[in-house]
Amino acid sequence: MMLCLKYLIPISCVLLLGVSVWVLFVPAYIQLIVSMVICALSVLGVIWFTFQIITIAKAPPGTGMPGMWRMTGLPGYQGGTK
């Protein structure tokens, strides 16, 4: 309850004031341009994230986390040949 009263309610009031100022004083064509830029950046972010997941999934174990699989060629725990 303290978190809500002390931080979240004031933050939400400031955000509400900011949105009100944005809607009242910024022209509609600028709002449209900004919303399209945000949408394009979001789509590019999803595409980049998907590409990263696919490339990490196809990579051998040592490339995603350096230092994790340094013992791969050694006998013992990691399944070496000896």
N, C-alpha and C positions, 0 to 999 in steps of 0.2 A: 504494500500500500504506500509506503514511504517513497519507493522508487517512482510510482505513478504520480504522486502529488508533487514530488520535488523536481522531477526531470521530464517525464513524458507529457504531462499536461502543458507545461510552458513551451516545450518544443513543438507540440501540435498547434498551439496558439500562434507561434511565430510562423509555422508553415502555412496555416490558414491565412494569415495576413499576407504572406508572400504570394500565395496563389491569387488572392483577391487583387492585389496590386498588379500582378501579371495580367489578369483578365481585363482589368479596367483600363490600364494605361499602355499596354503593348498592342500595336496594331495586329489585325487578324492575319495578314499575310506573313508577318514575322513569326507569329505563333505557329502557322502552318509550316513554314520553313524549318523552324526549330523542332517541331514534332517529327517531320520527315527525316531530319538529320539524326535524331535520337533513334527512330525506327531503323534507319539504315545501319547505324552503329550497333544496335542490338542484333540485327540479322548477321552482320559480320562477326560479332562476338560468338554467336551460336555456331556459325560455320567454322570459325577458328577453334573453338572448343571441341567440336566434333572431329576436326582434323587432328588435333592433338591426341584425343582419345584413340583414334584409329592408328596413328603412327606409334604411339606408346605400346599399344596392344601387339603390333607386329614386330616390335624391336626385341632383340635378345635380352635376357634378364639383366645383364650388366649395364646397359645403356640408360635405363630409366632412373636408376638409383646408383650413382657412382659409389663404389666402396662396398656395396652390398654383396656382390658375388665375386669377390677377388679370389676365392678359394676354389673356383670351378675346376681347374685342371689338376688339383692336388688330390691324392687318395684320401679316403675317409668320408667325412660327413656329406660332402657335396657329390658323391658318386664318382670318384675318380676311377682310373683304369687299374690301379694296383691293388 
